[in-house]
């Protein structure tokens, strides 16, 4: 018997299907642990994406620096943080983009939630 996929409105669930879909993207992002790989990416983004076999949707999301598109393309937020770090973005920048808020609005929401 097949089990229903979890549904969280407004959220892309990272499951085994997403993991397979995003394997190349996540592998590429993991490579950014090495400074030489970050430099190679910045020198020629498209060639670096091709080296890892990213599909066109993943490449477009990389070009757009769009975290939501990257997640939809199978990206795992923990690996995507390595990609974002190349451009000086942190987890609050990612959270702001995911919620459609400015970074300041997102930070204020986090502070308000602490009580």
N, C-alpha and C positions, 0 to 999 in steps of 0.2 A: 504494500500500500504506500502510495506517495504522500509525503508530508507537504502541506502548503508552505510556500515561502513566506517568511515574516514580512509584514508591511508596516513601515513607519512613514506616515505622510511627510512628503518633502525630503525624504532621506533615501539615498542610494545605499542599499545593504551590500556590504562587502562579504560575499560568500564564495563558495568554491567556483561558481560560474564566473564571478567577477575576477577572482584570482587567476583563473586560466586566461580570461580575456586580457587582463592587464599584466601578464607575466613579463613581457618584453619591456613595457613602460616601467614597471617596478624594478626590474633588473637594472635598467639604465639609471634610474634615480639612485639606486643603491651604489652604483659605481661612483657617484659624486662624493663618496667618503674620501676619495683620493684627490688631492689638489691637481694633479696632472690631468685627471679626467674632467674636472671642472674647467680647466683651461682649454682642453681639447673641445669641449662642448661650446664654450664661448667663441672659440676660433672659427668653428663651422658647425652650427647647430644641426643643419639638415644632414650633413655627413655623419654626425654623431648619432642622430636618430636612426639613420639607415643602418649603421653598424649593429644596432640592437634589434632591427627589424620592426620598428614601430609602424603601425598602419596609418592611413591618411587621417583618420579621426584623431588619433593620438598625436600625430605631428601638428595638426591644426590647433589642438588644445595647447600644445607646447608653445607654438608661435604666438597664440593669443594670451599666454600666461593665465589661462582660465582654469582655476582649481575645480570648479564644478564640472567642466567638460572633461578634465583629467580624471575625476572620480567616476564619471559616467563611462569613460573609456577603460575602466578597470583599475585605475590608480588607487593605491592605498595611501591614506593621509600621512602615515608615518614615513613612507618613502617619498611622497610628494614634498614633505617638509625639507628634504635634502635638496630637491630642485629649487624650491622657493628660497632657500638659504643662499643660493648663488646670486640672487638679486637683492639680498639684504632684507628679505621678508621673514617674518617670524610667525608663530602659530596664531597670534592675534590677527595678523594680516589675513591669514587663511580663514580664520573664523569669521572675520568681517565680510570677506568675499562670499563665504558660504551662506551668510544670513542676509546679504544685500545691504549691509550697513557700512558706514565709514568705520575706520579703525577706532576713532574716538567714541563713536556711538556704541560699538561692540564692547570696548573697555568699560564704559559706563554701565552697560547692561550686566557685565560680569561683577562689577563692584556692587551694584544694587542687589544682585542675587545672593551675595555673601551676607546681606542683612545688615 
